[in-house]
């Protein structure tokens, strides 16, 4: 039994004893009648009510701790199952955070500049911009993509996609066209979302070369950067 749980139980017992003592004292006050002032009687009544409320709260906490202890005891009796559940939860968290390699069906989107001939010379209509990539990534996320990478840079919650001169920076690394976006998810749904008439690919296709293809197995690498949290902290539910 943990120290915190023992302390909670001890507090509950002490509070219960005090409550009973005050209740007994209050009954004695009622018996002696005018020997104790009305003000003192009211004070005792408030103390009893307060202790009763505290006892109820402590009893609720004790029941919650007892439930958790029972769960841990059950898990301890079946160590193999407990370890399996912990491992599965850890893997799920790592997958969501982008810290493991992923593979599965999905789509591959190639984004490149579109060339035109003007006065006998080859020219680019427009270079690939960071917001072009963001539009495609957002559309894939909205369509249910479970993992996305741009030029093998895993897209996670802290990933930046921004212009830096003639380059586009992704996860602090610089890239230039062409760009390859890989997304794991339902291939049909992802492709349909991108190819929607008047949608993202249709819009970008006016000045960029956009190629979308389905693949049965796509490998998306894990995020290889460093995650640092200097200011954000987990929220303590019972912290006042």
QUITA-V227577 format. One record per pair of residues at least 12 apart in sequence whose C-alpha atoms are under 10 Angstrom apart, sorted by the first residue. I is the first residue (numbers start at 1). J is the second residue. D is the distance in whole Angstrom. If there is no record, write none. Layout:
# QUITA-V227577
i=I j=J d=D
i=I j=J d=D
This chain:
# QUITA-V227577
i=1 j=65 d=10
i=1 j=66 d=10
i=1 j=69 d=8
i=2 j=65 d=10
i=2 j=69 d=9
i=4 j=65 d=10
i=5 j=61 d=9
i=5 j=62 d=8
i=5 j=65 d=7
i=5 j=66 d=9
i=5 j=69 d=10
i=6 j=62 d=10
i=8 j=58 d=7
i=8 j=59 d=9
i=8 j=61 d=8
i=8 j=62 d=7
i=8 j=65 d=9
i=9 j=58 d=8
i=9 j=59 d=8
i=9 j=61 d=9
i=9 j=62 d=7
i=9 j=65 d=10
i=11 j=54 d=10
i=11 j=55 d=9
i=11 j=58 d=8
i=12 j=51 d=10
i=12 j=54 d=8
i=12 j=55 d=6
i=12 j=56 d=9
i=12 j=57 d=9
i=12 j=58 d=6
i=12 j=59 d=7
i=12 j=61 d=10
i=12 j=62 d=9
i=13 j=55 d=9
i=13 j=58 d=9
i=13 j=59 d=10
i=14 j=55 d=10
i=15 j=51 d=7
i=15 j=52 d=8
i=15 j=54 d=8
i=15 j=55 d=6
i=15 j=58 d=9
i=16 j=51 d=8
i=16 j=52 d=8
i=16 j=54 d=9
i=16 j=55 d=6
i=16 j=56 d=10
i=16 j=58 d=10
i=17 j=51 d=10
i=18 j=47 d=10
i=18 j=48 d=9
i=18 j=51 d=8
i=18 j=52 d=10
i=19 j=47 d=8
i=19 j=48 d=6
i=19 j=49 d=9
i=19 j=50 d=9
i=19 j=51 d=6
i=19 j=52 d=7
i=19 j=54 d=10
i=19 j=55 d=9
i=20 j=48 d=8
i=20 j=51 d=9
i=20 j=52 d=9
i=21 j=48 d=9
i=22 j=44 d=7
i=22 j=45 d=9
i=22 j=47 d=8
i=22 j=48 d=6
i=22 j=51 d=9
i=23 j=44 d=8
i=23 j=45 d=8
i=23 j=47 d=9
i=23 j=48 d=6
i=23 j=49 d=10
i=25 j=41 d=10
i=25 j=44 d=8
i=26 j=40 d=9
i=26 j=41 d=7
i=26 j=42 d=9
i=26 j=43 d=10
i=26 j=44 d=6
i=26 j=45 d=7
i=26 j=48 d=9
i=27 j=41 d=10
i=29 j=41 d=7
i=29 j=44 d=9
i=94 j=222 d=9
i=95 j=146 d=9
i=95 j=147 d=9
i=95 j=222 d=9
i=96 j=146 d=8
i=96 j=147 d=9
i=96 j=156 d=9
i=96 j=157 d=10
i=97 j=147 d=10
i=97 j=155 d=10
i=97 j=156 d=7
i=97 j=157 d=8
i=97 j=158 d=10
i=97 j=222 d=9
i=97 j=223 d=9
i=98 j=146 d=10
i=98 j=147 d=8
i=98 j=148 d=9
i=98 j=149 d=10
i=98 j=154 d=7
i=98 j=155 d=8
i=98 j=156 d=6
i=98 j=157 d=9
i=98 j=220 d=10
i=98 j=221 d=8
i=98 j=222 d=6
i=98 j=223 d=6
i=98 j=224 d=9
i=99 j=154 d=9
i=99 j=156 d=9
i=99 j=221 d=9
i=99 j=222 d=5
i=99 j=223 d=5
i=99 j=224 d=8
i=99 j=225 d=9
i=100 j=154 d=10
i=100 j=220 d=9
i=100 j=221 d=7
i=100 j=222 d=5
i=100 j=223 d=7
i=100 j=224 d=9
i=101 j=147 d=9
i=101 j=154 d=9
i=101 j=219 d=7
i=101 j=220 d=6
i=101 j=221 d=5
i=101 j=222 d=5
i=101 j=223 d=8
i=102 j=146 d=9
i=102 j=147 d=7
i=102 j=148 d=9
i=102 j=184 d=8
i=102 j=218 d=8
i=102 j=219 d=6
i=102 j=220 d=5
i=102 j=221 d=6
i=102 j=222 d=7
i=103 j=146 d=10
i=103 j=147 d=9
i=103 j=183 d=9
i=103 j=184 d=7
i=103 j=185 d=10
i=103 j=216 d=10
i=103 j=217 d=6
i=103 j=218 d=5
i=103 j=219 d=4
i=103 j=220 d=6
i=103 j=221 d=9
i=104 j=146 d=10
i=104 j=147 d=9
i=104 j=183 d=9
i=104 j=184 d=6
i=104 j=185 d=7
i=104 j=186 d=9
i=104 j=187 d=10
i=104 j=215 d=9
i=104 j=216 d=7
i=104 j=217 d=5
i=104 j=218 d=5
i=104 j=219 d=7
i=104 j=220 d=9
i=105 j=183 d=8
i=105 j=184 d=6
i=105 j=185 d=6
i=105 j=186 d=7
i=105 j=187 d=6
i=105 j=188 d=10
i=105 j=214 d=8
i=105 j=215 d=6
i=105 j=216 d=4
i=105 j=217 d=5
i=105 j=218 d=6
i=105 j=219 d=9
i=106 j=145 d=8
i=106 j=146 d=9
i=106 j=147 d=9
i=106 j=148 d=10
i=106 j=182 d=8
i=106 j=183 d=6
i=106 j=184 d=4
i=106 j=185 d=5
i=106 j=186 d=6
i=106 j=187 d=4
i=106 j=188 d=8
i=106 j=189 d=9
i=106 j=190 d=7
i=106 j=191 d=8
i=106 j=213 d=9
i=106 j=214 d=6
i=106 j=215 d=6
i=106 j=216 d=7
i=106 j=217 d=7
i=106 j=218 d=7
i=106 j=219 d=10
i=107 j=140 d=9
i=107 j=145 d=9
i=107 j=148 d=10
i=107 j=181 d=8
i=107 j=182 d=6
i=107 j=183 d=6
i=107 j=184 d=7
i=107 j=185 d=8
i=107 j=186 d=8
i=107 j=187 d=6
i=107 j=188 d=9
i=107 j=189 d=10
i=107 j=190 d=7
i=107 j=191 d=7
i=107 j=212 d=7
i=107 j=213 d=6
i=107 j=214 d=4
i=107 j=215 d=6
i=107 j=216 d=8
i=107 j=217 d=9
i=107 j=218 d=8
i=108 j=148 d=10
i=108 j=149 d=10
i=108 j=150 d=10
i=108 j=180 d=7
i=108 j=181 d=6
i=108 j=182 d=5
i=108 j=183 d=6
i=108 j=184 d=9
i=108 j=187 d=9
i=108 j=190 d=10
i=108 j=191 d=9
i=108 j=211 d=8
i=108 j=212 d=6
i=108 j=213 d=5
i=108 j=214 d=6
i=108 j=215 d=7
i=108 j=218 d=8
i=109 j=136 d=9
i=109 j=150 d=9
i=109 j=179 d=8
i=109 j=180 d=6
i=109 j=181 d=5
i=109 j=182 d=6
i=109 j=183 d=8
i=109 j=191 d=9
i=109 j=194 d=9
i=109 j=201 d=10
i=109 j=210 d=7
i=109 j=211 d=6
i=109 j=212 d=5
i=109 j=213 d=7
i=109 j=214 d=9
i=110 j=150 d=10
i=110 j=151 d=10
i=110 j=177 d=10
i=110 j=178 d=7
i=110 j=179 d=6
i=110 j=180 d=5
i=110 j=181 d=6
i=110 j=182 d=9
i=110 j=209 d=8
i=110 j=210 d=6
i=110 j=211 d=5
i=110 j=212 d=7
i=110 j=213 d=9
i=111 j=128 d=8
i=111 j=132 d=9
i=111 j=133 d=8
i=111 j=136 d=10
i=111 j=177 d=7
i=111 j=178 d=6
i=111 j=179 d=5
i=111 j=180 d=6
i=111 j=181 d=8
i=111 j=201 d=10
i=111 j=204 d=9
i=111 j=205 d=9
i=111 j=208 d=7
i=111 j=209 d=6
i=111 j=210 d=5
i=111 j=211 d=7
i=111 j=212 d=9
i=112 j=126 d=10
i=112 j=127 d=8
i=112 j=128 d=7
i=112 j=176 d=9
i=112 j=177 d=6
i=112 j=178 d=5
i=112 j=179 d=6
i=112 j=180 d=9
i=112 j=205 d=10
i=112 j=207 d=10
i=112 j=208 d=6
i=112 j=209 d=5
i=112 j=210 d=7
i=112 j=211 d=9
i=113 j=125 d=7
i=113 j=126 d=7
i=113 j=127 d=6
i=113 j=128 d=6
i=113 j=177 d=7
i=113 j=178 d=7
i=113 j=179 d=10
i=113 j=205 d=10
i=113 j=207 d=7
i=113 j=208 d=5
i=113 j=209 d=6
i=113 j=210 d=9
i=114 j=126 d=7
i=114 j=127 d=8
i=114 j=128 d=9
i=114 j=205 d=9
i=114 j=206 d=9
i=114 j=207 d=6
i=114 j=208 d=5
i=114 j=209 d=5
i=114 j=210 d=9
i=115 j=207 d=9
i=115 j=208 d=9
i=115 j=209 d=9
i=116 j=207 d=10
i=124 j=207 d=9
i=124 j=208 d=9
i=125 j=206 d=9
i=125 j=207 d=6
i=125 j=208 d=8
i=126 j=206 d=10
i=126 j=207 d=6
i=126 j=208 d=7
i=127 j=166 d=9
i=127 j=167 d=10
i=127 j=176 d=9
i=127 j=177 d=8
i=127 j=178 d=10
i=127 j=207 d=9
i=127 j=208 d=8
i=128 j=163 d=10
i=128 j=166 d=10
i=128 j=167 d=9
i=128 j=168 d=9
i=128 j=176 d=8
i=128 j=177 d=7
i=128 j=178 d=8
i=128 j=179 d=9
i=128 j=204 d=10
i=128 j=207 d=9
i=128 j=208 d=7
i=128 j=209 d=10
i=129 j=161 d=10
i=129 j=162 d=8
i=129 j=163 d=7
i=129 j=166 d=9
i=129 j=167 d=9
i=129 j=168 d=7
i=129 j=176 d=10
i=129 j=177 d=9
i=130 j=160 d=10
i=130 j=161 d=6
i=130 j=162 d=5
i=130 j=163 d=6
i=130 j=164 d=9
i=130 j=167 d=9
i=130 j=168 d=6
i=130 j=169 d=8
i=130 j=170 d=9
i=131 j=161 d=8
i=131 j=162 d=8
i=131 j=163 d=9
i=131 j=168 d=10
i=132 j=161 d=10
i=132 j=200 d=9
i=132 j=201 d=9
i=132 j=203 d=10
i=132 j=204 d=7
i=132 j=208 d=9
i=133 j=150 d=8
i=133 j=161 d=8
i=133 j=162 d=9
i=133 j=168 d=10
i=133 j=179 d=9
i=133 j=180 d=10
i=133 j=181 d=8
i=133 j=204 d=10
i=134 j=160 d=10
i=134 j=161 d=7
i=134 j=162 d=9
i=135 j=194 d=10
i=135 j=200 d=7
i=135 j=201 d=9
i=135 j=204 d=9
i=136 j=181 d=8
i=136 j=193 d=10
i=136 j=194 d=8
i=136 j=199 d=10
i=136 j=200 d=7
i=136 j=201 d=8
i=136 j=204 d=9
i=137 j=149 d=9
i=137 j=150 d=9
i=137 j=155 d=9
i=137 j=181 d=8
i=137 j=182 d=9
i=137 j=183 d=9
i=138 j=200 d=10
i=139 j=190 d=8
i=139 j=193 d=7
i=139 j=194 d=7
i=139 j=199 d=9
i=139 j=200 d=7
i=139 j=201 d=10
i=140 j=181 d=10
i=140 j=182 d=10
i=140 j=183 d=7
i=140 j=184 d=9
i=140 j=185 d=9
i=140 j=189 d=9
i=140 j=190 d=6
i=140 j=191 d=9
i=140 j=193 d=7
i=140 j=194 d=7
i=141 j=183 d=9
i=141 j=185 d=10
i=141 j=190 d=9
i=142 j=190 d=9
i=142 j=193 d=9
i=143 j=185 d=9
i=143 j=186 d=9
i=143 j=187 d=10
i=143 j=189 d=7
i=143 j=190 d=6
i=143 j=191 d=9
i=143 j=192 d=9
i=143 j=193 d=6
i=143 j=194 d=9
i=144 j=183 d=10
i=144 j=184 d=9
i=144 j=185 d=6
i=144 j=186 d=8
i=144 j=189 d=8
i=144 j=190 d=7
i=144 j=193 d=10
i=145 j=182 d=10
i=145 j=183 d=6
i=145 j=184 d=6
i=145 j=185 d=5
i=145 j=186 d=7
i=145 j=187 d=9
i=145 j=189 d=9
i=145 j=190 d=7
i=146 j=183 d=7
i=146 j=184 d=6
i=146 j=185 d=6
i=146 j=186 d=9
i=147 j=182 d=8
i=147 j=183 d=6
i=147 j=184 d=5
i=147 j=185 d=7
i=147 j=219 d=10
i=147 j=220 d=7
i=147 j=221 d=9
i=147 j=222 d=10
i=148 j=181 d=7
i=148 j=182 d=6
i=148 j=183 d=4
i=148 j=184 d=7
i=148 j=185 d=9
i=148 j=219 d=10
i=148 j=220 d=7
i=148 j=221 d=9
i=148 j=222 d=10
i=149 j=170 d=10
i=149 j=180 d=8
i=149 j=181 d=6
i=149 j=182 d=5
i=149 j=183 d=7
i=149 j=184 d=9
i=149 j=219 d=9
i=149 j=220 d=6
i=149 j=221 d=8
i=149 j=222 d=9
i=149 j=223 d=9
i=150 j=170 d=8
i=150 j=171 d=10
i=150 j=175 d=10
i=150 j=179 d=7
i=150 j=180 d=6
i=150 j=181 d=4
i=150 j=182 d=6
i=150 j=183 d=9
i=150 j=220 d=9
i=151 j=170 d=9
i=151 j=175 d=8
i=151 j=176 d=10
i=151 j=177 d=10
i=151 j=178 d=9
i=151 j=179 d=6
i=151 j=180 d=5
i=151 j=181 d=6
i=151 j=182 d=8
i=151 j=220 d=10
i=152 j=170 d=10
i=152 j=179 d=10
i=152 j=180 d=8
i=152 j=181 d=8
i=152 j=182 d=8
i=152 j=219 d=9
i=152 j=220 d=7
i=152 j=221 d=6
i=152 j=222 d=9
i=152 j=223 d=9
i=153 j=170 d=7
i=153 j=171 d=7
i=153 j=172 d=10
i=153 j=173 d=9
i=153 j=180 d=10
i=153 j=181 d=9
i=153 j=182 d=10
i=153 j=220 d=9
i=153 j=221 d=7
i=153 j=222 d=8
i=153 j=223 d=7
i=153 j=224 d=8
i=153 j=225 d=10
i=154 j=170 d=9
i=154 j=171 d=8
i=154 j=181 d=10
i=154 j=182 d=9
i=154 j=220 d=7
i=154 j=221 d=6
i=154 j=222 d=6
i=154 j=223 d=5
i=154 j=224 d=8
i=154 j=225 d=10
i=155 j=170 d=9
i=155 j=171 d=8
i=155 j=183 d=10
i=155 j=220 d=10
i=155 j=221 d=10
i=155 j=222 d=9
i=155 j=223 d=8
i=156 j=171 d=9
i=156 j=222 d=10
i=156 j=223 d=8
i=158 j=171 d=8
i=158 j=227 d=9
i=159 j=171 d=5
i=159 j=172 d=9
i=159 j=223 d=10
i=159 j=225 d=10
i=160 j=172 d=8
i=160 j=173 d=10
i=161 j=173 d=10
i=161 j=174 d=10
i=162 j=174 d=10
i=163 j=175 d=10
i=171 j=223 d=9
i=171 j=224 d=9
i=171 j=225 d=7
i=171 j=226 d=10
i=172 j=225 d=9
i=178 j=209 d=9
i=179 j=210 d=10
i=180 j=211 d=10
i=180 j=212 d=10
i=181 j=212 d=9
i=181 j=220 d=10
i=182 j=212 d=10
i=182 j=213 d=10
i=182 j=214 d=10
i=182 j=215 d=10
i=182 j=218 d=7
i=182 j=219 d=8
i=182 j=220 d=7
i=183 j=214 d=10
i=183 j=215 d=10
i=183 j=218 d=8
i=183 j=219 d=9
i=183 j=220 d=8
i=184 j=215 d=9
i=184 j=216 d=10
i=184 j=217 d=8
i=184 j=218 d=7
i=184 j=219 d=8
i=184 j=220 d=8
i=185 j=218 d=10
i=186 j=214 d=10
i=186 j=216 d=10
i=187 j=213 d=9
i=187 j=214 d=6
i=187 j=215 d=7
i=187 j=216 d=8
i=188 j=214 d=8
i=190 j=212 d=10
i=190 j=214 d=9
i=191 j=212 d=7
i=191 j=213 d=8
i=191 j=214 d=7
i=194 j=212 d=8
i=195 j=212 d=8
